[in-house]
Amino acid sequence: MSERINMPFTGEHFAAWCEKMVGQPYWYGSCVYKCTQNLLDRKAKQYPAHYGSSRTARYRDDIAKKKVCADCVGLIKGYNWTNGGQGVIESIGTDKTFSSKYGGHGCPDKSANGMSSYAKSKGCAWGTMDTLPEVPGIALRFDGHVGVYVGNGYAVEERGFNYGCVKTKVSSRKWTHWYQLPFVDYGDAVFTGGGATKPDTPASEYRLGTRTLKNGSKGTDVKALQEFLLQLGYNLPRYGADGDFGGETETALKRFQARTGLTQDGVYGGDTHKALMDAVADHDAGKEPAEPDEPSGPSSAKRVRIVCDGGTVNIRVGNGTQYKRIAAAKDGTSFEWVATAENGWHAVVMNGRVGWVSGKYSKTE
């Protein structure tokens, strides 16, 4: 442990670096960047909903104090893109700078949900929270958000604008899964329980895409394939994701191949793998709700009023019509505002839960 904590890209080093980032600010769409006016101007144009005038004073304070910013998945990407956090901590509060290489150390530019899908596609270990291993540097997730487990029941996460980078007790948050990051070295850590698998080991454990799969194949890559098919809406009602490629998986795969214009042979080869990875990436990009900043509490008085000419408008679970409807709200109904997505949809509090309403039929006040 004492040696590995000083070795960049090990789980121990990554976790320790994340703890040193506690107290730094959350800037949406950032990946461990020095807070500057130039960056603020660029991000305000790119994500105007997250950089409104009510937040300008705080952003400028971050700039004046020469802080380093990131969003939730940006903390993970930034560590890798800065060559294991090299020079980042030393630059805080000073005029020092550091280098960042886009896509560095094999870490792709993925969303919070997309990073989890990417890790699964690489055959990385994962599981539900009841199987959480005591391994620093693994990722924790719930839909639309990601953090880093640092050990002893604690995580570090870029939680939102009102919180910044914080260290939180795992049990106090709503994490649903953990997973291994493919570009972090976990040494001899043992991953067991739930859906957990460990890549690069013998027998039936393979990374998805490294071999051809067909009826009769078994292994962790088959399980990953089944997970992705389920994610895309192809049902496996009898056996689910069990790691055994049978008739049910073959039928679902043929349906996917038909939809994507591939030969419907039920064999998972190179062309089908590329098509599946593209489909999963599109699904993550299109289905993932914008990551709302969590409300700071009763001090926020901003509200959203429904404006629909006397009719009703749907409140949905995400920021788009593709999401499931929660309820209908009447014209003139007022809700507590939580956040506004890039596409103009507003997150509101309705009956104790967060829902989304189109900006076409609502306005902030």
C-alpha positions in Angstrom: 0.0 0.0 0.0 2.7 2.5 1.0 4.6 2.0 -2.3 1.5 1.9 -4.6 0.1 5.1 -3.2 3.0 6.9 -4.7 2.6 5.2 -8.1 0.5 7.1 -10.6 -2.5 5.3 -12.1 -2.8 2.8 -9.3 -6.1 2.7 -7.4 -4.3 3.9 -4.2 -2.7 6.9 -5.9 -5.9 7.8 -7.7 -7.9 7.7 -4.5 -5.3 9.7 -2.6 -5.3 12.3 -5.3 -9.1 12.6 -5.3 -9.0 13.3 -1.6 -6.5 16.1 -2.2 -9.1 17.6 -4.7 -11.7 18.0 -1.9 -12.7 21.6 -1.6 -12.2 22.4 -5.3 -15.3 23.7 -7.3 -17.7 22.0 -9.6 -17.8 23.5 -13.1 -20.1 21.6 -15.4 -18.4 20.2 -18.5 -14.9 20.6 -17.1 -12.2 17.9 -16.7 -9.7 19.2 -14.1 -8.9 22.6 -15.5 -7.5 25.7 -13.9 -10.3 28.2 -13.3 -9.8 31.1 -15.6 -11.9 33.8 -17.2 -11.3 32.3 -20.6 -12.6 28.9 -19.5 -15.6 30.6 -17.9 -16.4 32.4 -21.2 -16.1 29.2 -23.2 -18.2 27.1 -20.9 -20.9 29.8 -20.6 -21.3 29.7 -24.4 -21.2 25.9 -24.4 -23.6 25.3 -21.5 -25.5 28.5 -20.8 -28.0 26.8 -18.5 -25.2 26.0 -16.1 -23.5 29.3 -16.2 -26.2 31.8 -15.5 -25.7 35.3 -14.1 -26.7 34.1 -10.6 -23.6 32.0 -10.5 -21.1 34.4 -12.0 -19.9 35.8 -8.6 -19.0 32.3 -7.4 -17.2 31.4 -10.6 -15.2 34.6 -10.4 -14.3 33.9 -6.9 -13.0 30.5 -8.0 -10.9 32.3 -10.6 -9.5 34.8 -8.1 -8.5 32.0 -5.8 -6.8 30.1 -8.6 -8.8 26.9 -8.0 -9.1 23.8 -10.2 -12.5 22.7 -11.5 -14.2 19.5 -12.8 -17.6 17.9 -13.0 -18.3 14.4 -11.7 -16.9 12.3 -14.6 -14.4 15.1 -15.3 -12.6 14.3 -12.1 -11.9 10.8 -13.5 -11.0 12.0 -17.0 -8.9 14.8 -15.7 -6.7 12.6 -13.5 -5.8 10.5 -16.5 -5.5 13.4 -19.0 -3.1 15.2 -16.7 -0.8 12.1 -16.5 -2.0 10.9 -13.1 -2.8 14.3 -11.7 0.7 15.6 -12.4 1.1 19.2 -11.2 -2.6 19.7 -10.5 -2.6 19.9 -6.7 0.6 22.0 -6.7 -1.1 24.6 -9.0 -4.1 25.2 -6.7 -3.9 28.8 -5.3 -0.8 29.6 -7.4 0.0 30.8 -10.9 1.4 27.4 -11.7 -0.1 25.5 -14.6 -0.2 21.9 -15.7 -0.6 20.0 -19.0 -3.7 18.0 -20.0 -3.9 15.7 -23.0 -7.4 14.9 -24.4 -7.9 11.2 -24.2 -4.7 10.7 -22.3 -3.7 7.3 -20.7 -6.4 5.5 -22.7 -9.2 7.3 -20.9 -12.0 8.2 -23.4 -14.2 11.3 -23.3 -17.4 9.6 -21.9 -20.4 10.9 -19.9 -21.1 9.6 -16.4 -23.3 6.8 -17.7 -21.1 6.3 -20.7 -18.0 5.6 -18.6 -19.8 2.7 -16.9 -20.8 1.2 -20.2 -17.3 1.6 -21.5 -15.8 -0.2 -18.5 -18.3 -3.1 -19.0 -17.4 -3.3 -22.7 -13.7 -3.7 -21.6 -14.6 -6.6 -19.3 -14.1 -4.7 -16.1 -15.4 -5.9 -12.8 -18.6 -4.4 -11.5 -21.4 -5.1 -9.0 -24.2 -3.8 -6.9 -23.4 -1.9 -3.7 -24.0 -4.9 -1.5 -20.9 -6.5 -3.1 -18.7 -3.3 -2.8 -15.1 -4.5 -2.4 -12.6 -2.6 -0.1 -10.6 -1.4 -3.1 -9.6 2.3 -3.4 -10.0 3.9 -6.7 -13.0 2.1 -8.1 -15.9 4.1 -9.4 -19.3 4.4 -7.8 -22.4 5.3 -9.8 -26.1 6.0 -9.9 -27.9 7.1 -13.1 -26.3 10.3 -14.4 -23.6 10.5 -11.7 -20.2 9.0 -10.8 -17.8 9.2 -7.8 -14.6 7.5 -6.6 -14.4 5.1 -3.7 -11.5 6.0 -1.5 -11.8 3.3 1.2 -13.1 2.8 4.7 -16.7 3.5 3.6 -16.1 6.9 2.0 -16.2 8.3 -1.5 -15.0 11.5 -3.2 -17.3 13.1 -5.7 -17.8 16.3 -7.6 -21.3 16.6 -6.3 -22.7 19.7 -8.0 -22.3 23.5 -8.1 -23.6 24.0 -4.5 -21.2 21.4 -3.1 -18.0 21.2 -5.3 -15.7 18.3 -4.7 -16.6 16.6 -1.4 -15.8 13.5 0.6 -19.0 11.7 1.6 -20.0 8.6 3.5 -21.0 5.9 0.9 -24.0 4.9 3.0 -25.4 8.4 3.0 -25.7 8.6 -0.8 -27.8 6.7 -3.3 -25.1 4.8 -5.1 -26.4 1.7 -6.9 -23.3 0.1 -8.5 -19.5 0.1 -8.3 -17.2 -0.7 -11.2 -13.5 -1.1 -12.0 -11.9 1.5 -14.3 -10.0 -0.1 -17.2 -7.2 2.5 -17.1 -6.5 2.2 -13.3 -4.2 -0.5 -11.9 -5.8 -2.3 -9.0 -2.9 -4.7 -8.4 -3.9 -8.1 -6.9 -7.3 -6.9 -5.7 -10.0 -9.6 -5.7 -13.4 -8.7 -7.0 -16.3 -11.0 -6.1 -20.0 -11.0 -5.6 -23.0 -9.8 -7.6 -22.2 -9.2 -11.3 -18.5 -8.8 -10.5 -15.9 -10.2 -12.8 -12.2 -9.7 -13.1 -10.7 -9.2 -16.6 -7.6 -10.7 -18.0 -7.9 -14.0 -16.1 -8.1 -17.5 -17.5 -11.0 -19.8 -18.4 -14.3 -18.2 -19.2 -13.4 -14.6 -18.4 -12.9 -12.5 -21.6 -13.2 -8.9 -22.7 -16.2 -8.2 -25.0 -14.9 -7.9 -28.6 -11.8 -10.0 -28.2 -13.4 -13.2 -29.6 -16.3 -14.3 -31.8 -19.4 -15.3 -29.8 -22.2 -17.6 -30.9 -24.7 -20.1 -29.5 -22.9 -22.2 -27.0 -20.3 -19.6 -25.9 -19.9 -18.9 -22.2 -18.0 -16.2 -20.3 -17.9 -12.8 -18.9 -18.0 -11.2 -22.4 -21.3 -13.0 -23.1 -22.7 -11.5 -19.9 -21.5 -8.1 -21.0 -23.1 -8.6 -24.4 -26.4 -9.6 -22.7 -26.2 -6.5 -20.4 -25.9 -4.2 -23.4 -28.7 -5.9 -25.3 -31.0 -5.5 -22.3 -29.9 -1.8 -22.0 -30.9 -1.3 -25.6 -34.4 -2.8 -25.0 -33.9 -6.4 -26.3 -35.6 -8.6 -23.8 -34.1 -11.8 -22.3 -37.1 -12.9 -20.2 -36.1 -16.4 -19.3 -32.4 -16.2 -18.4 -31.4 -12.6 -18.4 -27.7 -11.8 -18.4 -26.3 -15.2 -17.2 -23.1 -15.4 -19.3 -24.5 -18.3 -21.3 -25.1 -17.7 -25.0 -28.3 -19.7 -25.8 -31.2 -19.4 -28.1 -32.7 -16.5 -26.3 -29.5 -14.4 -26.7 -29.2 -15.5 -30.3 -32.7 -14.3 -31.1 -32.1 -10.9 -29.4 -28.8 -10.5 -31.2 -30.5 -11.3 -34.6 -33.1 -8.6 -33.8 -30.3 -6.1 -33.1 -28.5 -7.1 -36.3 -31.7 -6.7 -38.3 -32.3 -3.2 -36.9 -28.7 -2.1 -37.7 -28.6 -3.6 -41.2 -26.2 -6.4 -40.5 -26.3 -10.0 -41.6 -28.8 -11.7 -39.3 -26.6 -14.7 -38.4 -26.8 -14.5 -34.6 -22.9 -14.5 -34.5 -21.2 -11.7 -32.5 -18.2 -10.7 -34.6 -16.2 -7.6 -35.4 -18.9 -5.7 -37.4 -21.6 -6.5 -34.8 -19.3 -5.5 -31.9 -18.7 -2.1 -33.6 -22.4 -1.6 -34.2 -23.3 -2.5 -30.7 -20.7 -0.2 -29.1 -22.0 2.7 -31.4 -25.6 1.9 -30.4 -24.7 1.9 -26.7 -22.8 5.2 -27.0 -25.8 6.8 -28.8 -28.1 5.4 -26.1 -26.0 6.9 -23.3 -25.7 10.3 -25.0 -29.4 10.5 -25.9 -31.0 9.0 -22.8 -28.9 10.3 -20.0 -30.6 13.2 -18.3 -28.5 16.3 -17.9 -26.7 16.1 -14.5 -28.7 18.6 -12.3 -26.9 20.4 -9.6 -28.5 19.5 -6.3 -30.4 22.3 -4.5 -28.6 23.9 -1.6 -31.7 24.0 0.5 -34.5 26.4 1.4 -32.3 29.5 0.6 -33.1 29.0 -3.1 -36.3 30.9 -4.0 -36.3 30.3 -7.7 -39.4 28.6 -9.0 -40.8 27.2 -12.3 -44.4 28.1 -13.4 -46.3 26.1 -15.9 -47.5 28.1 -18.9 -49.7 26.1 -21.3 -52.8 28.2 -22.1 -55.2 26.6 -19.7 -54.3 23.0 -20.4 -51.8 20.6 -18.8 -48.2 19.6 -19.5 -46.4 16.4 -18.7 -43.7 16.2 -16.0 -41.2 13.5 -17.0 -38.3 11.6 -15.3 -35.7 13.1 -17.7 -35.2 16.2 -19.9 -36.9 15.1 -23.1 -40.1 13.5 -24.4 -38.4 10.1 -24.7 -38.6 9.8 -20.9 -41.4 8.2 -18.9 -44.2 10.5 -17.8 -44.6 11.1 -14.0 -47.7 13.2 -14.0 -49.5 16.1 -15.7 -49.4 19.7 -14.2 -52.0 22.3 -14.8 -51.5 25.8 -16.3 -50.2 28.1 -13.6 -48.8 25.4 -11.2 -45.6 26.5 -9.5 -42.7 24.2 -8.6 -39.4 24.6 -6.8 -36.6 24.9 -9.4 -33.6 22.5 -9.2 -31.7 23.0 -12.5 -32.1 23.8 -16.2 -30.7 21.5 -18.8 -28.8 22.6 -22.0 -31.9 21.9 -24.1 -34.0 24.3 -22.0 -35.9 21.7 -19.9 -36.3 22.6 -16.2 -35.8 20.1 -13.3 -38.4 20.7 -10.6 -39.5 19.2 -7.3 -42.9 17.5 -7.5 -44.3 15.5 -4.6 -40.9 15.1 -3.1 -39.1 13.9 -6.3 -37.3 15.6 -9.1 -39.1 15.7 -12.5 -38.5 17.6 -15.7 -40.7 19.9 -17.7 -40.2 21.4 -21.2 -39.1 25.0 -21.3 -41.7 25.6 -24.1 -44.4 25.2 -21.5 -42.8 26.7 -18.4 -40.8 29.6 -17.2 -38.5 30.4 -14.3 -39.4 33.2 -11.9 
